[in-house]
Amino acid sequence: MRHPRLVLLAAAALLAPAVSATALTYGQPMPAGEARPIATVMAKAEAHAGQALKVEGRIAQVCQKTGCWLMLDNGGEGIRVRTKHAFFVPKDAAGTATVHGRLEPVELTPEQAAHYADDGAAPDGVREWQIVATSIAIRGAAAP
């Protein structure tokens, strides 16, 4: 081969998009189908309440104690994604997350609000929207 370096660089360039698009999945395998932007779903949250859905958004925050929840950014407002301790995500997870789970309005008890505050994400009020996740796929700076 006359230019082994060029061949190596060309191969690396072809593989780069596939590597950057790779997501690490936590919990159950991610179901097939398109994810909807979190902002689109939350614009009509009441209509989606109780439904299992697949959404995508930017990770705004992660539980710093165990990685049992993360917040997806919804235009400056966070939507909490909980794992109910069935699985955990890396505490330093960042980037974009695709989440499959059930959307629920949750009335927080004072104990829950205090717990979330201890974890690093104090809720704004006593009611918030949460997704109870069965699967979370993270693309970006997520540690394995």
C-alpha positions in Angstrom: 0.0 0.0 0.0 1.5 3.3 -1.0 -0.2 5.7 1.6 -1.1 3.7 4.7 -1.7 6.9 6.6 -4.2 8.2 4.2 -6.1 4.9 4.3 -6.1 5.1 8.1 -7.3 8.7 8.1 -10.1 7.9 5.6 -11.2 4.9 7.7 -11.3 7.1 10.8 -13.3 9.8 9.1 -15.9 7.2 7.9 -16.2 5.7 11.4 -16.4 9.1 13.3 -20.2 9.8 12.6 -21.1 6.3 13.8 -19.1 6.6 17.0 -20.4 10.1 17.9 -24.0 8.9 17.3 -23.6 6.0 19.7 -25.7 6.1 22.8 -25.2 4.3 26.1 -28.5 2.8 27.3 -29.5 2.3 30.9 -32.4 0.2 32.1 -34.4 -1.9 29.6 -33.5 -1.9 25.9 -34.9 1.2 24.2 -38.1 0.5 22.2 -38.0 1.2 18.5 -39.6 4.3 17.1 -39.0 8.0 16.9 -38.6 10.1 20.0 -40.5 13.4 20.3 -38.9 16.5 21.6 -39.7 17.0 25.3 -41.0 20.6 24.5 -43.5 19.2 22.1 -44.8 16.7 24.6 -44.9 19.1 27.5 -46.8 21.7 25.5 -49.8 19.3 25.8 -48.7 17.5 29.0 -52.3 16.9 30.3 -53.2 15.1 27.1 -50.2 12.8 27.5 -50.6 12.1 31.3 -50.4 8.4 32.1 -49.1 7.5 28.6 -45.9 5.6 27.9 -43.9 7.7 25.4 -40.5 8.2 24.0 -39.0 11.7 24.3 -35.7 13.4 23.8 -34.1 16.4 25.4 -30.9 18.0 26.8 -29.8 16.8 30.2 -29.9 19.7 32.5 -29.0 18.0 35.8 -28.5 14.6 37.3 -28.9 13.2 40.9 -25.6 13.6 42.5 -26.2 10.9 45.2 -26.9 7.8 43.1 -27.9 8.9 39.6 -31.5 7.8 40.2 -33.0 10.8 38.3 -32.1 13.4 35.8 -33.7 16.6 34.6 -34.5 17.3 30.9 -34.5 20.9 29.9 -37.8 22.1 28.6 -37.0 25.7 27.7 -35.5 26.5 31.1 -38.0 24.4 33.0 -36.9 21.0 34.2 -38.8 17.7 33.7 -37.7 15.1 36.2 -37.0 11.6 34.8 -37.0 9.0 37.6 -35.7 5.5 37.5 -37.3 4.5 40.8 -33.9 2.9 41.6 -34.5 0.1 39.1 -31.3 1.4 37.3 -29.0 4.3 37.6 -27.3 6.8 35.2 -23.8 8.2 35.6 -23.8 11.2 37.9 -21.7 13.1 35.4 -24.0 12.4 32.4 -24.4 15.3 30.0 -25.6 15.7 26.4 -28.9 14.5 25.0 -31.1 11.8 26.5 -33.8 9.7 24.9 -36.2 8.5 27.5 -38.9 5.9 27.3 -41.4 6.0 30.2 -44.7 7.1 31.6 -45.5 10.8 32.0 -47.1 11.6 35.4 -48.1 14.7 37.3 -46.8 14.3 40.8 -47.8 16.1 44.0 -44.6 16.2 46.1 -44.7 15.6 49.8 -42.5 17.8 51.9 -40.2 14.8 52.4 -39.9 14.3 48.7 -39.2 18.0 48.1 -36.5 17.9 50.8 -35.0 14.7 49.3 -34.8 16.3 45.9 -33.3 19.5 47.4 -30.7 17.3 49.2 -29.9 15.6 45.8 -29.3 19.0 44.2 -32.5 19.9 42.5 -35.1 21.6 44.6 -38.5 21.7 43.0 -40.2 25.0 42.3 -43.5 24.0 43.8 -45.4 21.0 45.2 -46.5 19.7 41.8 -44.2 18.7 39.0 -44.3 16.6 35.9 -42.2 13.5 36.0 -41.4 10.6 33.6 -41.0 7.3 35.3 -38.4 5.8 32.9 -37.9 2.2 31.8 -35.1 3.1 29.5 -32.7 6.0 29.1 -30.2 6.4 26.2 -27.6 9.1 26.6 -25.6 10.6 23.8 -22.8 13.0 24.8 -20.5 13.0 27.7 -21.8 10.1 29.7 -19.4 7.9 31.6 -19.9 4.2 31.2 
